[in-house]
């Protein structure tokens, strides 16, 4: 397994979980009361604007939390730990140790050399622990009559993103899909034109 991808997937799973949880409890403007300083949030907005300028022809991530530093996630989680976060991720002190280890290995300087096998296994173990806790938490919240997997988001290789609850049943990307075109989902599945 690709350790870099595992780190990215875990980080993004935490970002998605934080955003969904705080939007549910604090409302759509949850970033204003997430526990991070207004200066940090301004920095996120600055990064997003910079990315929009850089990606004139591309698609930019719209969710502001994706422009936060990794340690900003820790600040948010700690401030709002009681409730869904602690229920899903367990005891704070244990989670904090795992989070700090992930932060240490996701540091770009740490990737200038090849990670040793035990370090790779360690990262994959942390990733598996955190992500399986999130899956179990989501599963416990499902009703008895829920027998199908829940789609939490769908993204394609063109940068289009759909999140349930957005109200749209049909998602118009503004892109024309022609016979022979391929769209690759983030999970690697490919859809081809007829």
DRENTIMAR-48318 format. One record per residue (C-alpha): residue in one letter; residue number from 0; x, y negated, z negated. Coordinates in Angstrom, 1 decimal, decimal comma. Layout:
# DRENTIMAR-48318
['A' NUM [X Y Z]]
...
# end
This chain:
# DRENTIMAR-48318
['X' 0 [0,0 0,0 0,0]]
['X' 1 [1,1 -3,5 0,8]]
['X' 2 [1,9 -5,2 -2,6]]
['X' 3 [1,7 -8,7 -1,1]]
['X' 4 [-1,8 -7,9 0,1]]
['X' 5 [-2,8 -6,4 -3,2]]
['X' 6 [-1,7 -9,6 -5,0]]
['X' 7 [-3,7 -11,8 -2,5]]
['X' 8 [-6,8 -9,6 -2,8]]
['X' 9 [-6,7 -9,7 -6,6]]
['X' 10 [-6,2 -13,5 -6,6]]
['X' 11 [-9,1 -14,0 -4,2]]
['X' 12 [-11,3 -11,6 -6,1]]
['X' 13 [-10,7 -13,7 -9,2]]
['X' 14 [-11,4 -16,9 -7,3]]
['X' 15 [-14,7 -15,6 -5,9]]
['X' 16 [-15,7 -14,2 -9,3]]
['X' 17 [-14,9 -17,6 -11,0]]
['X' 18 [-16,8 -19,6 -8,4]]
['X' 19 [-19,9 -17,4 -8,4]]
['X' 20 [-20,0 -17,2 -12,2]]
['X' 21 [-19,5 -20,9 -12,8]]
['X' 22 [-21,9 -22,0 -10,0]]
['X' 23 [-24,5 -19,7 -11,6]]
['X' 24 [-24,0 -21,2 -15,1]]
['X' 25 [-22,9 -24,8 -14,4]]
['X' 26 [-24,5 -25,5 -11,0]]
['X' 27 [-23,2 -26,4 -7,6]]
['X' 28 [-20,9 -29,1 -8,9]]
['X' 29 [-19,3 -26,7 -11,4]]
['X' 30 [-15,7 -27,9 -10,5]]
['X' 31 [-16,4 -31,2 -12,4]]
['X' 32 [-16,8 -29,3 -15,7]]
['X' 33 [-14,6 -26,3 -15,1]]
['X' 34 [-12,0 -27,3 -17,6]]
['X' 35 [-9,3 -28,5 -15,2]]
['X' 36 [-8,4 -32,1 -15,3]]
['X' 37 [-9,8 -34,5 -12,6]]
['X' 38 [-6,2 -35,1 -11,5]]
['X' 39 [-5,9 -31,3 -10,7]]
['X' 40 [-9,2 -31,3 -8,8]]
['X' 41 [-8,0 -34,3 -6,8]]
['X' 42 [-4,9 -32,3 -5,9]]
['X' 43 [-7,1 -29,4 -4,7]]
['X' 44 [-9,1 -31,9 -2,5]]
['X' 45 [-5,8 -33,4 -1,2]]
['X' 46 [-4,6 -29,9 -0,2]]
['X' 47 [-7,9 -29,1 1,5]]
['X' 48 [-7,7 -32,4 3,5]]
['X' 49 [-4,1 -31,7 4,4]]
['X' 50 [-5,1 -28,3 5,6]]
['X' 51 [-8,0 -29,7 7,7]]
['X' 52 [-5,5 -32,1 9,4]]
['X' 53 [-3,1 -29,3 10,1]]
['X' 54 [-5,8 -26,9 11,4]]
['X' 55 [-7,5 -29,1 14,0]]
['X' 56 [-8,2 -26,2 16,3]]
['X' 57 [-8,6 -23,6 13,5]]
['X' 58 [-11,0 -22,9 10,7]]
['X' 59 [-10,3 -24,1 7,2]]
['X' 60 [-11,3 -22,5 4,0]]
['X' 61 [-14,2 -24,5 2,7]]
['X' 62 [-14,3 -23,3 -1,0]]
['X' 63 [-12,3 -25,9 -3,0]]
['X' 64 [-11,1 -23,3 -5,6]]
['X' 65 [-9,0 -21,7 -2,8]]
['X' 66 [-6,8 -24,8 -3,0]]
['X' 67 [-6,1 -24,5 -6,7]]
['X' 68 [-2,8 -23,3 -8,1]]
['X' 69 [-2,9 -19,8 -9,6]]
['X' 70 [-2,4 -21,1 -13,1]]
['X' 71 [-5,5 -23,4 -12,6]]
['X' 72 [-7,5 -20,1 -12,5]]
['X' 73 [-6,1 -19,2 -15,9]]
['X' 74 [-7,1 -22,6 -17,3]]
['X' 75 [-10,7 -22,1 -16,0]]
['X' 76 [-10,9 -18,6 -17,3]]
['X' 77 [-9,7 -19,4 -20,7]]
['X' 78 [-12,0 -22,4 -21,1]]
['X' 79 [-15,1 -20,3 -20,1]]
['X' 80 [-13,9 -16,9 -21,4]]
['X' 81 [-16,9 -16,1 -23,6]]
['X' 82 [-19,7 -14,6 -21,6]]
['X' 83 [-19,4 -13,1 -18,1]]
['X' 84 [-15,6 -13,5 -17,9]]
['X' 85 [-14,9 -11,6 -21,2]]
['X' 86 [-17,6 -9,1 -20,4]]
['X' 87 [-16,1 -8,3 -17,1]]
['X' 88 [-12,4 -8,6 -17,9]]
['X' 89 [-12,1 -7,6 -21,5]]
['X' 90 [-10,0 -9,1 -24,3]]
['X' 91 [-8,4 -12,4 -23,5]]
['X' 92 [-4,9 -11,6 -24,8]]
['X' 93 [-4,7 -8,4 -22,7]]
['X' 94 [-6,0 -10,1 -19,6]]
['X' 95 [-3,6 -13,0 -20,1]]
['X' 96 [-0,6 -10,7 -20,2]]
['X' 97 [-1,7 -9,0 -16,9]]
['X' 98 [-2,4 -12,4 -15,3]]
['X' 99 [1,0 -13,7 -16,3]]
['X' 100 [2,7 -10,6 -14,8]]
['X' 101 [0,8 -11,1 -11,5]]
['X' 102 [1,8 -14,8 -11,5]]
['X' 103 [5,4 -13,8 -12,0]]
['X' 104 [5,4 -11,4 -9,1]]
['X' 105 [3,4 -13,6 -6,8]]
['X' 106 [5,9 -16,4 -7,1]]
['X' 107 [7,5 -16,9 -3,7]]
['X' 108 [11,0 -16,8 -5,2]]
['X' 109 [10,3 -13,3 -6,4]]
['X' 110 [9,6 -12,1 -2,9]]
['X' 111 [13,0 -13,1 -1,5]]
['X' 112 [14,1 -9,6 -2,5]]
['X' 113 [12,5 -6,3 -2,1]]
['X' 114 [10,6 -5,2 -5,2]]
['X' 115 [11,7 -2,0 -6,8]]
['X' 116 [9,3 1,0 -6,7]]
['X' 117 [8,4 0,6 -10,4]]
['X' 118 [7,6 -3,1 -9,9]]
['X' 119 [5,3 -2,2 -6,9]]
['X' 120 [3,5 0,4 -9,0]]
['X' 121 [3,1 -2,0 -11,9]]
['X' 122 [1,6 -4,6 -9,6]]
['X' 123 [-0,7 -2,1 -8,0]]
['X' 124 [-1,8 -0,9 -11,5]]
['X' 125 [-2,7 -4,4 -12,6]]
['X' 126 [-4,5 -5,1 -9,3]]
['X' 127 [-6,5 -1,8 -9,7]]
['X' 128 [-7,4 -2,6 -13,3]]
['X' 129 [-8,6 -6,1 -12,6]]
['X' 130 [-10,5 -5,3 -9,4]]
['X' 131 [-12,1 -2,1 -10,9]]
['X' 132 [-13,3 -4,1 -13,9]]
['X' 133 [-14,9 -6,6 -11,6]]
['X' 134 [-16,6 -3,8 -9,6]]
['X' 135 [-17,9 -2,2 -12,8]]
['X' 136 [-19,2 -5,5 -14,1]]
['X' 137 [-21,1 -6,1 -10,8]]
['X' 138 [-22,4 -2,6 -10,9]]
['X' 139 [-23,8 -2,9 -14,5]]
['X' 140 [-25,7 -6,0 -13,4]]
['X' 141 [-27,5 -4,2 -10,6]]
['X' 142 [-31,1 -3,0 -11,0]]
['X' 143 [-32,0 0,7 -11,0]]
['X' 144 [-33,6 0,3 -7,5]]
['X' 145 [-30,3 -1,1 -6,1]]
['X' 146 [-28,9 1,8 -4,1]]
['X' 147 [-27,0 0,0 -1,5]]
['X' 148 [-23,6 -1,8 -1,7]]
['X' 149 [-23,9 -5,5 -2,3]]
['X' 150 [-22,3 -7,8 0,3]]
['X' 151 [-20,6 -10,6 -1,6]]
['X' 152 [-19,2 -12,3 1,5]]
['X' 153 [-18,4 -11,6 5,1]]
['X' 154 [-15,5 -13,2 7,0]]
['X' 155 [-14,4 -12,6 10,6]]
['X' 156 [-11,1 -13,2 12,4]]
['X' 157 [-12,4 -16,5 13,7]]
['X' 158 [-12,6 -17,9 10,2]]
['X' 159 [-16,4 -17,8 9,9]]
['X' 160 [-17,6 -17,1 6,3]]
['X' 161 [-21,0 -16,2 5,1]]
['X' 162 [-21,9 -15,9 1,4]]
['X' 163 [-25,2 -14,5 0,2]]
['X' 164 [-27,4 -17,0 -1,4]]
['X' 165 [-26,6 -19,6 1,2]]
['X' 166 [-30,2 -19,3 2,4]]
['X' 167 [-29,3 -18,3 5,9]]
['X' 168 [-30,5 -14,9 7,3]]
['X' 169 [-28,8 -15,6 10,6]]
['X' 170 [-25,4 -17,2 10,7]]
['X' 171 [-24,7 -19,3 13,8]]
['X' 172 [-21,0 -19,7 14,2]]
['X' 173 [-21,3 -21,8 17,3]]
['X' 174 [-19,0 -19,2 19,0]]
['X' 175 [-20,1 -17,4 22,1]]
['X' 176 [-19,4 -13,6 21,9]]
['X' 177 [-18,8 -12,1 25,4]]
['X' 178 [-18,4 -8,5 26,6]]
['X' 179 [-15,0 -7,2 25,7]]
['X' 180 [-14,4 -9,8 22,9]]
['X' 181 [-13,2 -8,4 19,6]]
['X' 182 [-13,9 -9,8 16,1]]
['X' 183 [-11,9 -8,3 13,3]]
['X' 184 [-13,4 -8,4 9,8]]
['X' 185 [-11,0 -9,1 6,9]]
['X' 186 [-11,2 -5,4 5,9]]
['X' 187 [-9,9 -4,4 9,4]]
['X' 188 [-13,2 -3,2 10,9]]
['X' 189 [-13,6 -4,3 14,5]]
['X' 190 [-16,8 -5,3 16,4]]
['X' 191 [-16,6 -5,3 20,1]]
['X' 192 [-18,9 -7,0 22,7]]
['X' 193 [-21,2 -4,7 24,7]]
# end
